[in-house]
Structure formats: structure tokens, C-alpha cells
Amino acid sequence: MRELKQIHTHIIKSPFLLDQDQSFLNTRLLFFCALSDSGSQTYAAGVFRVTKNPNLYLYNIMIRAYASKKANAFDEPASFRSLELYKKMVGDGIRPDCLTFPSLVKECTARIDGGNGRSVHGKVVKYGFRKDLFVQNSLMNMYSVFGSLICARKVFDEMTERDVVSWNSMIKGYLRSGDLDGAIEVFRDMKKRSVFCWNSIITGCVQGGRAREALEFFHEMQVAEGVRPDKITIASVLAACANLGAVDHGTWVHGYLRRSGVESDVVIGTALVDMYGKCGCVEKAYEVFMEMLKKDTLAWTAMISVFALHGFGNEAFDLFEKMETAGVEPNHVTFVGLLSACAHSGLVEKGRWCFDVMRRVYLIEPQLYHYACMVDILSRAGLIEEAERLIRSMPMKPDVYVWGALLGGCQIHGQVEIGEMAAHRLIDMEPLNHAFYVNLCDIYAKTGRFNDVKTVKTLMKERGIKKEVAGCSMIEVDGVVLEFSVRGSPDIVLNEVSWVLSQHRNERLCEKKTRYHPVAGTALNQLINFPRLHHYMTELACKYRTYRLLHLFRNAIYTVDPANVEYMLKTNFANYGKGLYLHSILSDVLGDGIFAVDGAKWRHQRKALSSEFSSKMLRDFSSAVFKLGAVKLARVIATCDQAIDIQDLLMKSSLDSIVKILLGIELDSLCGTNEEGNRFPNAFDQANETALLRIIDISWKTKRFLNIGREAALKENSIVIDQFVYNLIKSKIVIIHHLEDKQSLITKRDFVSRLLELNETDPKYLRDMVLSFMVAGKDSLAVTPSWFLYMMCKHLHIQEEIAQEVREVINLKDHSSVDELAASLTYEALKKMQYLHAALAETIRLYPAVPMDAKMCFSDDTWPDGFSIRKGDMVIYQPYAMGRMKFLWGDDAEEFRPERWLDKNGQFQDESPFKFTAFQAGPRICPGQEHAYMYMKIFAAVLLGSYMFKLADKKKVVNYKTMVSLQIDGGLYLHAFPRLRNESKTLNPML
């Protein structure tokens, strides 16, 4: 202000300033003095007083200043300086404008002055500002604060124009009055909702005791366009999770918080601690607390309260000592937490000490809730008389919580006289509360005073008192909070529950004869968890190595037990196959290919595939195709000057390679010259996803008949798939038909040429064989390498180690080209790359291309674990879940560690195919396993030898898309940095 006064002096004394300029500068100076935190309203008032003929702008500045909280803090209660100044302004003949009234309304709101507020509203109408948006918003907020909701709604309804503030003010008005339904109705009428409106309705639901609706609004908000949750949203949602005990929801929100980049400050950290604590996750709450960089009093208090809630009294006091050491001052809530800890842990002496320290050291006078806690401590410990004396010594009148704590202690320890007195006190306070009558009846019953019990029940009947609120329990099932009550529940499909219970009862009746695997859920649980299906199945597998999920018409048995897998795929192989049920699910996509059939068809196709895969001709041909494909992919990457979707490129490259090996045709989808080649992968992936959904969607056949929903899309995608494959086969047949030398067919090395040589000319048969080959090839040639590169980007030191291994094995120089690199990858060289092989196997263990495989049980059976399997049951072994089982792979099962596959000499050692089931096992072991590893090694060696890869967005969470194969959802975007000098020059000639 000292400098400002000097400037003011220059303005007044300067002979060079015109009157107009002087007036302008005085106005700016007044604005700063009156409204800035660095200004002075006293000085501003003095400047205003000496100003001759102040205009409307100056009056508005001062009215706004007097209406501010800063001014009101120093005003006398009866003073209303903004209104007085307004009257002076009108008396001076100056007409107010739209900026005058909001300030007046604001001060009326702050003072809860309804009389003057209505008078100001009258002036608004008089001067013609009833349609001004800013003024109307101020009036609506004023009436809402006053509790005059009818007036607020009338203002709202009369508005010809509304903005976000208008809607939010109306929502807040309803929330202030406790009318949550009205607030929701207004919210639903909004066309465009800001984050403030979402926060208002979510917070209102939480504070209104409707936490489940708060979560529903939050999920709705996530899919809304143009709005993202902020810190206030997250804090409110966490409070809702805490109220419901919905730990899965809370954990998801915690993960969302990390993924979304929302700043996790002390408020969010405290909310997380509170949520985990109320959900029973004490260790997780403490972990979050310790991770907080800054901890205020509320954060320390929240963690102390968590320990208190769960009976960790000593831990609560240990934390209190650390709080004192950190120099953080406790507040009255902190001592509520400490006293509660004493009550739950029976720490009477510490409770007395705490109650004394609060008053003597921290000068915090005990409030009603502190006395209630102290009475609870004494009463629980049986010190009823001492608790009564404490109540009588209270400086304020005891409330229901204090007397309730005493009554609870009397009920525990059978103190009839004092308990009777406490109950009568409570009944006098709340004569219609049934709980006090019930507690009194319990005390009488425990001491055999049944006549008194009858007397109390008669009194309840005379007063019309009964237990109005039905007892209920809430349970979270797979992230969905469900409520159970003796009166039923609107959230539960009771028929389904009854059916599951009936199934369970029937099984119990037969338990003496047969044993069945434990039930872990139903198909409904799978449907709810479909986006994270494999995570969900893995969580169940951690609890039960083999378990059942109940479907409407059959059981589904899921296993990660290698003994059961070996029995199903080897020992009793003939009893388990695709069957008619799975064939009907898969045949619309795969036809009668090897992955959808059993019996003679399966044996015939397997024989043909095994014969071809074992031939040196196909191995050499496919190796050459793979090398050319890898070089072409590397060249495409070199032309990209921004992040690349490597999964998309691998999909196209693998399709080109597969078509070349199958049909000897150059598809060239990698360069985008083949339109059908670009449509086919999308159609196939969508059909793939729909086929998996059929397993848990009992209505899929009806949808297929009606040609609606996903089934209609599947039909269209099947047409695209068939058209693509049949056109390729047709092209191949035309090429062969025009060969002048029919004997040259024998020299053709592609797969279809060799089938035609064997007189396999049925287009349907060729289509099914080709498509099956494409399915198998796409999984190992695109899906697994995508996850492999993701792991390389997550573990850059492993990426460098593999790149170094490639360089050493093939003696790669910095000046080598990609073509030279690929040419050096001979069969012998690839065999020497042991660490690369181990890294690929580790990738497949954690991210198998086919995460689960289903069979049908053809006849009743008993598995090695002693449990029975019924005819018609679907049995599924789970490579994805098996790769994460600690009992199979150790405590580091979920870590990416290629070393687990190497012996002490650094040589790759395979695992049992019944433990590592990615390539199936027993008679069904994949005949193309060696080719798959060869392809993956070639592409990995070329790519990692040529480039260093890094994630384009390190914060983005990479997840799978739930379908038959384990593709990365949304692609995998990487940056590629050349390692070879020649390739660097190709990319940038200036290097």
C-alpha cells in the first residue's frame, strides 16, 4: 500500500494529466484498493469520499467491496453499508445496472436477510433486470440459501436463458433442503452438464445416504462426453465406497485415479485411507497413508480412526506419538479416534490418560462425543458406576449417545438398575425409537424378569411402536454392491438366487455319493466382469484350483490344476472334446476346422497339418517368408516419424505371411494396397469376440434367429470372412488352372498347392483348413509378439540384453543393414538365441495367445482331485490363470523373469505341457509349435536388432480385449529408435 499511496499522490499532483486521464487512473486505483487482497478498503472508502460526482462504475466497485466477506468481517451486525451506498446512489440520480444487484443479493445471502433480499428482488423487477442471467442466478442462490425453495424454483422457471450456474444453483437448492429426488430430477433435465453439476449430484447422493446412486452417477459420468472427474468427484466417490463397504469399487477408483492423472493431494489421500479403513483393508489404508508426501491433521486422524475402528488400539497410540513427533497438532476429532480405539480395545487407563491430556495439554474442552466415548470405555469395561458419575459431572446435558453408551454397558454386564434408569432417560428423549425398548427388554430377560418384559412390550403396543426398518446386509459381489433384507431386495434376481440355492441343496443331498467342485459364481458374474474376464477368473483360481460356475443349462468347470489338465488332455482324452454345443458356438466362424470339431474330422485335419509342418520344404519356405515379412515390417517402421501401433502392423504383416505360406499369394495388406485384407482382420476379431460371448449369453440362438444385436453383426462379419477366404482360394485355383506345366504344381511349396496335389478340392474343406491355419498363425504371429514388445518396453534392460544376444550370435555390425540381419538368421543361429527363447516363453506364460480353452465332457467322470464331472459339463483349462499361479511358478509368478526358463548353463529348459499349456498338451499338442517359435524369434531378432522400442505413453494402462485370443485393447503405440547406422541414414539422410 505504501507504493500505491505514492502513485496516488503522483496522480493528484501531476500537472501533465488531463482530467479524463486522472479520473481513469483514480478509478483503477479504487478498484485495486477495494477488491484486491493487497489493497485497503479503508483507503478505498477515503478515496471514494473525496471523489467528486462518482459515477455508476465507482459505486458498483464500492458496493461490491462492501458486500465481500472481507468487508463483512469488520462490519457491525446491524451495518448494511452496501445497501446504504445503493440508496445514496439512487438518491444521486444514478440508475443501477446489472452489475449492481448481484453484489446486493450476495450480501443479503451472506446475512440471511430475507426481508432486504426480497426488497432487492423488487428493485430488480422495477429496473427491468428480471431476465438478466447473472442477476437471476444470484437471486436463485439467495432463495436456496434462505430455504425458500418455492421462490428459487419460481425464479428458475421464469428464466428465459439458463447456464450451467443456473442449473447447478437449482440442484444445490434442492440438496440444501434435503430434497434429493428433486435435485436428481433437475439434473436429469439438463442437456449439458459440467463437472460442477456432476460433483453436486454425486456429493448430494453421498451426503443423503444414497451412496449406491452416487456410484451409479459416477459410472454414468465416465461415459459422458466433454467432462472428466476431478479431485472433488474422486473424494465423493471414495466416500460412497466407504459408506457401502464397496472395496472393489474403491480399489477400481484408486486405480482410475492413477491412470487418469488426477492429482492425488492430501484430501484424496485422506479419502482413500478412510475408504480402505471402512472397507476392512487396514494394511492397504496404512500403505496409502505412508505413501502420502504431505500429511495434515485430517490425514493423521483418518489413519488413527482406521486403527480404532478395527480394534488396533496400541497401533493407534503409536501413530499418535509419530504425529506429535512430526509436529502436527491434533484436533478434537483426533481424540475421538483415540478414545474409540480405547473402547474397542479395552484400554481403560489409556482412555483416562487421553481424556486428561486433551484438556490439560492441548486445551481442547471435551464435547458430547468425547464424553460418549469415555462413557463407552468405562461401560464396556464394567465400570458402570464410574461411567454414571462421569455423566453426572458433565457440564452439558447428556444426549442419546451418552446414555446409549451407558445402556449398552449395562446390557453387557447385566446392571439392571442403572440400565433401567438409562433406558427410561432414552425413552423420554426419543419415545418412538424402538431400539431402547428392545434393549430394556433384553436386560429384563437376562435377569429373568419376564413380567417386566411383557410390560415393556405392552407399552410398545399401546404406543404403536414397532420395528419399522427391516434388518439388512450389504455384500459386494464382483464390484456390485447388493442389499439383502428380510423384506426382499429390488437388486437381486430372486428367482436366480432361489435356483442356485436349489441346485446347492440338491447337490448336498447327493454329497454322500458324489463330490462336486465348489461353486464360485454364476454366468451372471462372468457377464458383469466380461471386460476383465481373465482377471476375474484368475482371482477365482487363486481361491480354488478347480471350481464351478453355474450356467442356466449346465455347469462350467474351470481348472488350473496340472493333474486335471493332464487327465483331460491325455489320460482320458477321448472323453473330452468340442462336442455339439461348442461346435454350434464356433462353427459360424471356424466352420468345420480343426479348432471346432472332434473325431474323424479332427484326426484327418491334424494328420494333414502334422505331415506338412514336419516337412523340411514347408519349414524352409516359411522361414524365407518370415524373414521377408520381418524386413518389410522394419522398412515400414523406418518410414514412420511418429508413434506406431505395432500390434496393427504385426497383424497385417502376419496376415501377409500366412497367406503367402498358405496360398503363395502376395496380399500386401501391410502397405494398405489390399482393401479386403484390411477389412478381414476387423471382421474376424469382432466375430471372435461374439463367439466367446455366446458361452455366457443364453439367448444367442434367439438373437441369431431374429438376426439382431451382435448376432446380426456376426452374420455380416462372417460374410466378409468367407468372401475374403474364398476369393483367395479361387484366385489360387485360377492360377493353378492356367499353369502350362501341371507338373510344376508339385514344386509349389505353399500349403494349398500341396493339398490340391492330394486332390483336396472341396472349397468348404479348403476354406476351413485355411481359416484354421490363419487363426493359429495370427495368435502366435501377431498377438504374442505384441505382448512381447510391450514387455520389452516395460523392462528395457531385458530388451538390451536380447539385442546384445542377437548381435553376438550373428556377429551383427553397426553398419549392417536389415537385409543382412535377416539373412543371418539361420536355423542354427536361431537355436543359439536361448535368452530370446526364454523371454518369448515368459511372455506366452503371462499372456498366452489363447487364454482359456473349453471342452465338453461326453460321459460322467471323476478327476484326479476326487471330484466328479457330469456328462454335458463344460470343462475349461486356463493358460492365462495358470501362468499366474504361485503354487506353479513361485511367489514371483506375476513377474516377468525370463531367467526362470534357463538352467545354470544358460540353456532353455521347457516345462511340462500340463503346466505350461499355451500350446495345449497330450494328443492335442500344437503341431505348429516349432514354426511359431521360429517366426517369433525371426521377428523379434529383426525388430530388436534394428530398433530400440519405447512406449509412446508410459502412463497409459495396457490391457487385453476379452475375446478368444488375447489381443491388446486399443493397440500398442511405440516409438522406434534405429540401432543400425544404415537404417538411421535411411530414416534420416542427414545422419
N, C-alpha and C positions, 0 to 999 in steps of 0.2 A: 504493500500500500504506500510505502514511502516514495517509491519511484512514480507511482500513479499520481500522487499528490503534486509531485514536481511537474509532471506532464500537464496536470490540470492548471497549475499556475502559469505555465507557458501558453496554454490555450487562452486564458483570461487576459494575460498581459501582452501577448504578441500583437504588434501594430500592423502586421502584414496579413492577418487573417480577415477575410471578409465575414460579415455577419452570418451569411449562409454556411460558410465552412466552419465557423465557430459553433454554430448550432448543431451541425452534423457531428462534430467531434465530441461535443458535450453529450449528445445522445449515445454515442458508442461508449463513452466513459461511464455514463449512468448504467448502461446495460451490463457492463463488466462488474461494476461495484455492487449492483443489486442482485445479480444472479450467479456470479462466479463464486466458487468455494474460496477463492483467494481474495475476494472483494470484501466490502464492508457495507451492510445495509444502513448502518447509522450514517455513514458518509454519503451514501446514495440519497438518503432522506434529506440530508442537508443540501445537497446539490439540487434536488427536486424543488425544495422550498424556495431557493433563490432564483429558480428559473422563471423568467417572465413568460406568461401565457403558454404554459406547457401544452403540447398537442396530444392527440389521441395515442400516438406511439409511446410517448413518455408515460402517460397514465397507465397504459397497458403493462409497461415494464414494471412500474411500482406495484400495481395490483397483483401482478404475477409474483413479484418478490414477497409481498405481504402474505400471499396465500401459500407460500412454500413452507415446508417443515422447519426450515432453518429459522424463519421469522416466528412461526407459531411457538417454537421452543422458548422464546423470550417474552412472548405476549402474555398479558394478564388474561385470565379465563374469560372475562367479560369483554375484552377488547376484540374488535372485528374491523381492523384497520383497512382491509381490502374493500369491505363493503362501504366504510365511511368515505374512502377515497373515490369509490364509484359514485356515491351520492354527490360528492363535490364536483366530479367531472360532469355529471349530468346537469348540475346546477350552473356550471360554467358554459352550458350550451353545447357541449361536445357529445355527439351521438356515439354510443358504444358500437363495436363491431364484433365479428365472430371470434376474435381473439380475447375479448374482454370477459365473456361469460364463462368459458371453461375454467378460468382461474377462480372466479367467484364460486362456481359449483364445487370446485376442488376443495376450497376452504370450508364450505358448508358440509361437505362429505367428511372432512377430517374432524370437524367439531360435532358431527352427528346432530346437526342443527336443522331439523325438519322444517321448522317454520320459515326461516330465512331461505332454505333451499327451495321451498315451494314459491316463495316470493320472487326469487331469481328466475325460476321457471316461468312465472307470469311475465317478467320483463323480456324473457327470450321470445315469448309469443308476441308481445307488444311490438318489439322492434323487428319482427319478421325473420327470426333465425330458427324457426321450428324445423326447417328442412336442412339445416346445416349439419353435416355428418359429424364434425368434431364436437359441436355443442351437444347434439343428441346423444352421442356416446358418453359424454360427461354426465348428462342428466340420468341416463340409464344406469350408469355405475353408481351414482349417488343414491337413487331409489333402492338399488340392490343392497347397498351397504346399510341403508335405513331399515331394510326388511320389508319395504313396500313393494313386493314382487308384482302386484297387480299394476301399480303405476309404471314400474320398469317395463313390464310386458306391453303396456299400452304405448309407451314411447317407442318401443321396439317395433310393434306392429304398424305404427304410423310412419315409420321411416321409409322414404321413397328410395333411399340408397343405403346399402349396408356394406361395411368392410369387415375384415377379419376381427377387428377390435369390437365391432358391434356384436357379432355372434359370440365371441368369447366372453364379453361382458354379460350377455344374457345367460350363457351357460354358468358362469360364476355366480350370477344372481340366484339361479335355481339351487346351485350347490350350497351357497351360504344359508339358504332357507331349509336345507335338508331334503329338497325335492329332487332326488337323483333321477327319477324317471322323467321328470320334466326336462332336466338337463340333457339326458340322452335323446329325448325327442327333438330338442333344438339341434343337437349335434347331428342327428341323422338328416335333418332338413338342409344342412349345409352342403353346398356344391363343391366348394374349395376350402380345404381345412389346412390350417398352418400347424406347425409343431406345437404352438402355444395352446391351440384348441385341443389337440390330442392329449397334451400334458394335463390340461384341466379335467378332461373327462376321465382319464386313467387315474389321476390322483383322487378325483372325486369318488370313483368306484372303490378305491382302496380305503379312503377315509370313511366311506359309507358302509363298510363291512361287506362289500361285494367284490372281493378280490378276484374271484374267478372271471367275472366280467371284465375286470381290468386286464387280465391276461388275454382274454379274447380280443379286446380292443387293441392291445399291443401287437398281436399277430396280424390283425387287420391293418394296422398302421404300417407294418413291414412291407405289405404288398401295395400300399397306396403310392401313387405317383407324386414325385416332387417333394417328398418330405422324408426326413431321416430322424430317428430318435436322437435325443441329446442327453446330457447328463441328468436332467430332471426326469426325463422319461425312464431312464435306466433305474434311477433311485426309486421311483414309484413302483416300477415292475418288480424290483427286488423286494420291496415292502410287501407287495401282493404275494410273492412266492413265500416270504417269511410267514405271513398270516395263514397261508394254506398248508405250509409244510411241504411245498412242492419243490423238492430238492432237484429233480431232473430239470424242471423248468428253470430254476435258479442257476444250475450249472450251465445250461444252454445259454442263458443270458450272460453269464460270466464269459463264456467262450465268444459270444457275439460281441461283447464289449472289447475283447482283444482283437477280434477280426476287423471290426468296423473302424477302429482308430479313434473312438471316442475317448477323450482324456479321462483317465481314472484318477480323480483327485481324492482328497480326504473324505469328501461326502460319499462318493461312490464306494470307496474302500470301507467306510463305516457301514454302509448299507449291505455290502457283501458279507462282512463279519456278522452282522445281525441276522441276515438271511440264513447263512450256513449254520449259525448257532441255533436258531429256532427250528431248523430242519434236522437237528441232531448231529450235524457234521462238525464236531468240536475241533478236530485236528485240522480240517480244511479252513475253518474260521481262523484258527491261530496262524495257519500258513499265510492266509491273506493279510492278516494283521501284521505279521513280521515283514511282509513284502512292501508294506506301505512306507514310502520315503518320508512322509510327514504325518505325524500323529498328534491330533489335538485332544482336548479333554473328552470330547464325544467319542472319539475312536477308542481311547483307553477305557472309557466307561462301557462301551459296547462289548469289548472283549471280556472285561470283568463280569458283566451281566451274563455273558455266554457261559463262563465257568460257573457262575452262581446257579443258572438255570439247570445245569446238569450235575450239580452236587459236588463240583470240584472247588471246595471251599479254600483249601490251602493254596491251590494254584491261583485263585482269585486274589488272595492276600499277597502272594509272591509278586504278582503282576502289579498290585498297588504299590509295593515297595519300589519296583522299577519305575513306575510312574512318578513317584516322588523324586527318585534319583535323577530322572530326566528333566526335572524342574517344571512338570506340568501340574497345574493347580486343579485338584478335584472339585467337583461341584456337588450339589445336593443329590443328583441322580447317581453319581458315583457311589455315594454312601448307601443309597437304596440297593444298588447291586451288591455291595459288600455285606449288608445286613441280610439280604436274601440268600447269599452264599452261606452265611452262618445258619440261617433257618433250615436250609436244605441239607446241610452237612452236620447239624447238631453242635456247632461251635459256639457254645453259650458264652464262655469267657471272652472269646474274640469279639462276639457281638456286643458285650458290655463295653469292651475297650473301644470298639469302633464308635459306639454311640457317644462315649465320653470325648474321644478325640475330635469328633465332628464339631462339638460345641466349644471345647476348650482350646484346641489348636487352630482349627480352620474357621472358627467363629460363624459356623452355619447353624442357625437355630432349627431344631427338629420340627418338621411339619407332620401333618396327619399320617402321611405314608411312611415316614420314618418310625413313628410310634406303632403303626400297624405291623411293621416288620419286627420291631423289638418285642411286641406282644406275641407275635408268631413264634419267635425264637424261644421265648420263655414257655409258652404254652405247649409247644411240641416237646420240650424237654421235661414236661410235667410240673413246671414251676408255676402252677396256676395262681396261687395266692400272690406271688411276686408280680405276676402279669396283671392281676386285678389292682394291686397297689399302684403300679405304673399308670394304669388307666385313670385312676382317681387323682393322680398327681399331674395329669396333663393340663397345660394352660389353656387348651381349647376343648370344645365339646367333641367327644369321640364320635366317629362316623361308623357306618356299617362295616367298613373294612376292619376297623379296630375291634369292634365287638365280634365280628365274624371270625377273626383270628383266635379270639378267646374261646368262642363256641367250638371251633374246630379242635382246640386242645382239650377242652372238656369232653368232647365226643371220643377222642382217642383214649383218654385216661379215665373215663368214667366218673368225672366230677359232676354229680347231679345238681347240687345246689347252685354252684356258680354257673354251670351250664344252663340251668333253668332260668336264672336271672339274665344271662346274656341273650338267651333266645327271646325272652319277653321284651328286652330292650330292642332287639332287632325287629320283632313283630310290630312293636309300637312305631318304629321308623318306617317300615315297609310292610304294612298289614296284608298286602296282596301277593307277597313273594312266597311261593310255595316252599322254597328251599329251607327256610327257617323252621317251618312246621315239621318238615320231614326230618331235619337234624334233631329236633327236640324229641320226636317220636323214637328215633334211633337211640338217643340217650336213655329214655324211659325203658325201651325194650331190653337194652343190655343189662339193666338192673332189675328186670322182672316186674316193672310197674306197668303192666298191660292195661290196667284200668285207666291210667293216665294217657296211654297211647290211644285208647278209644275216645277219651275226652277230647284230645287234640284233633283226631280225625273227624269227630262230630262237629267241632268248631270250624274246621276247614269246610265241611259240607254246608254248614249254616251260612258261612260267608261266601260260598260259591267258589272256593279256591281249589284249583286242580292243576296238575302239571300240564301247562299249555304247550311248552316247547318239547317236542319229541327228542329223545336222545339220538345223536347221530355220530357217525365216524366218517372221516375222510381218509382216503387212501390214494396214493399216486401210482398209477399203473402205466409204465412206459411213457411218462411225461404228461399223462392225462389225469387230472385230479377228479376223483369220483366220490360222491357222497352217498352213504348208506344210512338209512333210517328205518325205524320200526314202522313208519308210515309209507315206506316205499321210497323210490327215488326217481325223479324225472330223467336222471342222467344215465341210468343203466337200462340196457335192453334186458328186462327181467326174464323174458322167455328164454333168451340165450343163457342167462345165468342158471335158470332152472334146468335147462337141458344139460349144461356142463355138470351141475350137481347130480343130476340123474345118472349121467354117464359115470361119474365118480362112485356113486352108490352101487351101481351095477358091478363095477369093477371090484369094489370092496367085497361084495357078496361072492365073487369068484376068486378072491385072493388066495384062498387055501389051495386052489387047483393051479392057477397060473399067476405069474407076476408080470406086470407091465411097467414100462419105464415111466418115471414121474412126469406129470403134466406141468409144462412150463408156461402155457398160454394157449391162445387160440389163433385162428387165421385172422381174426379182427386185430390182434396185436401186431401181426405182420403187416397188415394193411395200414395201420396207424404209423408204423415205423418204416414204411416202404422206402422213403428216400435214404434212410440209413440202415437198410435191412441187414447188411452183413455185420455192421457194428452190433446191432441188436442180437443177432444170432450168436455172435462171439461172446457177448455178455452172458447169454444163457448157457453157453458151453463152458464158461468159467465156473458156473454153479453146478451143472450136470454134464458129465461127459457124453451121456446119451439121454435124450428127453423127447417128450411128445408135445406136439401142438395139435390141438383139436380142430379139425375141419368139419364142415357140416355133414359130409357123407363118408369120411374116412379119417383115420389118424395119419399124421406125418411124423415119422421118427427121424430125428437128426442126431448124428453121432460124430464125435471127434476121437473115438477110441480106436486105435490101430488094430486091435484084436477083432473088433466088429467089422472094420473095413476089410481086413484080410478074409474073414469068413464070408462076407457078402460078395467080394470080387474074385475070390479064388476057391475057397473050400467048398462053398455051396453056390458056385457061380450060376448054375442052371436055374436056380430058384429066383433069381433077381434079374430083371430086365426092364425095358421101357414099357412093355405092356400096351394094351389098347388105350388106356387112359392117357399116358404120356405121349403116345403116338398121335392121339387126336389133338393134343395141345401143340405138338411140334410140327405135324405134317403139313400144315398150311404154309410153313416157312421152309422146312427142310425136305418136304416130300417123303420119299422112302429111302433117304440117305442113311448112311451108317450110324448117324447120331440119333436116329428116330426109330430104328427097327431092331428086331431080335431074330433069333432062329436062323433059318436058311439064308435069308436076305443079308443078315449081318455077316454070317460066315463067308458068303460069296464075295461081298464087297471088301471085307477085311483081307481075304486071300489075295484079291486083285491089288489092293493097296500095299500089302506086305511084299508081294512079288516085285512091284515097281520100286518101292522105297529101298529094297535090298540090292537093287541093280546098280552097278558102277556107272552105267550110262546115265541114269537119272541123277545120281549124285554129282557127276562131273558137269552135267548140263545145268542143274540147279545152282551149283556153285558159281558157274560163269554168269548166270542170270543175276544172282545175288550181288556179285561184285559190280556188274554193270549198273544195277539199280542203286547200290550204295554210292558209286561215283557220281551218278546222275543227281542223287539227292544232295550230295556235298556241293555240286555245282549250283544247284538251285539255292541252297543256303547262302552261297557266296554272293548271289545277286541281291540278297535281301539286306537293306540298310536299316531295318527296324526289327522289333521283336517278331519272332516266327512262332506259329503254332506247330510245334514239332509233331504232335500227335496227328494232326491233319495231314502233314507231309508224309509221315510214316504210313498212314492209312492208304494214301494214294500210291506211294511207292510200293507198298506190299501188294496192292491190287494189281499194279503193273507187272510185278514179278510173278505173282501167282498165275495170272492169265497167260504170261509168256511160257511158264513151265507147263501149264495145263494144255494150252492150245497152240503155242508157238506164235501167238499174235501180239503185235506191239499195240498196247492200249493207249499209252501215253497220257494217263489221267493226271500224272504229277505236274505236267506242264499245262494242264487245263484245256487240251485240244479236243478231248473226247467228252461231249456233253453227257452221254449216257453213263460214262464212267464216273462222272461227278454225282449224278443222281442216285446211282446204285448204292453207294455206302450209306447215305442218309436213309434211304428206304429200308435197307437191310437192318440198320441199327434200330429204327422205330419198330419194325416187325419183331425184332429180337426182344425189345422191351415189352411189347404187348404179349408175346408168348410167355414170358416169365410171370406177368400179371395174371394170366389165366389160371395159374396154380392156386391162387388165393381168391380169385373172383369167381364165385359160384354161378354167376349169371352170364358168363361169357358166351355160352351157347345160344342163349336167348338173344343177346346183343348181335351175335353173328347172324342169326336167322332174320332179325329185324334190320340188320345192316345199319347199326347206329354206333356212335361213340368210337372207341378205339378199334372195335372190330371192323367198322367201316373203313377206317384208316388203314388197318391191316390188309384188307382186301385190295385197296388201291396200291399199297406198297408191294404186295405180292405180285401184282400185275407188272410193276416196274422191275422187280427182281426177275420174274420169268422172262419178260421181254429182253432184258439185258443178257441173261444166260443163254436163252435160246438163239438170240441173234449171233452171239459169239460161236455157238456150236454150228449154226447154219453157215456162218462165214467160213468156218474151218472145213466143213463138208464140201462147200463150193470150191475151196482152194484145192482140196484133195481130188475132187472130181475132174478138175482141169489139169491135173498133173499128166504130162505126156508119158512119163515113165512110172507106171504103177509100182514098180519095184522100189522106187525111191521112197515110198511110204515107209518101208522097213527102216530106212536110215533116219527117219524123223525121230527126234528124241523127246518131243512133248508128250504129255500123258494121254490126251485124247487120241492122238495118232496111233499110239500103241494099243489103246482099247479098240479102235477101228480095225486094227490089224488082227485083233482077236474076234472080229465080227460082232462086236458090241455096238449095234447101230440104232438101238431104240432111243429116240430123242429124250424121252422121260427118264430113262435109266442114266443117260449121259448127263442130263440136267441135274439129277440128284447126286451123282458122283462128283460133278464139277462143283456144285454148291457146297457139298460136304467138305471138299478139299479147300474151298475158299474160306469156310468157317474156321477150319483148323489152322489154315495159314494166316488168316487175319489176326487170330488170337496171339499166335507166337511171333508173327512178323510185324505187328503194329502195337498191340496192347502192351505186351511185356516190355519191348524196347522203350515205350513212352514212360512207363513207371521206372525203368532202369535209369533213363536220363534224369528223371525227377530225383531219384536217389543220389545220382552223381552231383546234382546241383545242391542237394542238402548236405552232402559230405564231399566237399571239394578236395580234401586230402586223398580220398579214395579215387576220385576222378583222376587226380595227378598220378597216383600210383599205377593205375591201369594204363594211362597214356605212356608212362615210362616203360611199363612191361611190353607194350606194343612196339615201342621204338627199339627196345633191346632185342626182342625176338626177331624182328625183320630187318634190324640194322637200319632204321629209318634216319635219314639226314634232314637237316633243316631246309635244305634246298630241294628236297624231293617233292614230287607232285602227288596229287590224289591218285592219279592213274598208276603211278609206280607203287604207291602204298597198297592199293587194292591187288595189284598183280603179285605182290609179295606174300599175300595171304594164302599160302598153300595149305593143303590139308594137314601136313606135318607142323607147319607154323602155328596153325590154329590150335592144335593139340597141346602145344607148349604154353599157351596162354592160360595157365592154371588159375591165376588170381582173377582174371576176367571171367572165367568159367564159374568160379566161386561167387563172384558178385552177381552174375546173372541168376544163379541158383538161389541166392539170398533174396533177390528181387522177386523171383517166382514164389518163394516161400511166403513172403509177406503180401504179394499182390499177384496171386495166381490168375491166369487169363480167364479160367472158368472157376468162379469162387465156390460153387456148390454143384453137385451132380446128383440127380434123382433117379431112382429105380422103383419098380413095383415088386411087391412080394407076391409070388404066384401061389404059395401054399403056406399054411401055418408053420412056424419055425421057432426055434429057440436059439438065441445068440450066445456067444461065449461068456457074456456077462451074466447069464442066467435068466434074462428077461425074455418074454415071449413076443413074437411078432405075428400078427394076424394076416391071413390071406387078404389081399386087397389093400394092405397098408402101403403107404409111400415111404420109402426109406431114402435118406439123403446123407451122404458124407460131405464134409465141408472143408475143402482145402484152405479157404481163407481163414476160417476159425482155427483149424489145426495148426496153421503157421504161427499162431499167436498163443498157443497153449504152453504155459510154463512147465507143466508136467512132461511135455515132449521135448522142449528146446531149452529149458532152464529159465532162471529169473530174468534173463535178458532177452526173452523171446520176442519182445516187441521192438528190439533194437536192430538196426541194420548193421550186421557184422559178418562180412564175407569170410573172416578167418575161421568161423565155425565149420566151414566145409573143407578146410585144409588140414592135412596131417602134419607131423612135426618136420617133415621134409618139404613142406610147401606143396604137396601133391593133392589134387582134388580127390575127395573120397565121397562117394554117393551115400545117400541114406536109403533106408528101407522104403520101397514104393508104397507101403501101407502107412508110413509116417509122412512121407513127402509125396502126396497124392496128386500133384499138379498134372502129371502125365498118366493118371489112373494107375491101376495095378492089376496083377494077376493076368488072366487071359485077355483082359481089356487094355493092357498097356499100349500106349500110343506107338504105332509103327513109325511115325514121323519124328520121334523124339530127337534122334541124331541130326536130322535135317533142320529141325527147329533150332537146336543149339548152334549148328553151323551158320545158319542165317543170322542169328542174333550176334554171334561172335564177329562175323564179317561186318555187319552194320556198325556194331559198337566200336570195332577196331578202326574202321574208316572214319567214323564221326569223331571219336575221341582222339584219334591220331591227327586229325586235321583241324579240330576246333576245341576250344575250351568253352563250356556252356555255363551260363548263369541264369537264374530265374529273373524274368523281367520284373516281377513284383514279388519281393520276398515276403510281404505281409499277407498276400492272398493265400487262403487255405485251399490246398489242393485236395479234392475228394473225388470219389468214384460216382458214376451214374449207375443206378440199380437196373441191371439188365442181365442177360445170360452171360455176357462177357464183361470183364471188369474194366471198362473204359473210364478215362479221366473226364469228369464232368466239366464241360466248357472249354476243353482243350488245355494244352500246356504251352505257355508262352515263354520262350527263352531268348536270350541274347547269345550269339555265337561270335567268338573271337578267334581268328585264324592262328594256328600254331605254325604252319608251313610257310616259308618265305615266298615260295612261288604262288601259293594261293592268296597270300596277302597282297601280292602285286596284281593278281588277277582281280581282286576286290577293289584295290586302290592303287592305280599305276604310279602314284607319287611316292609310294613306299620303296 
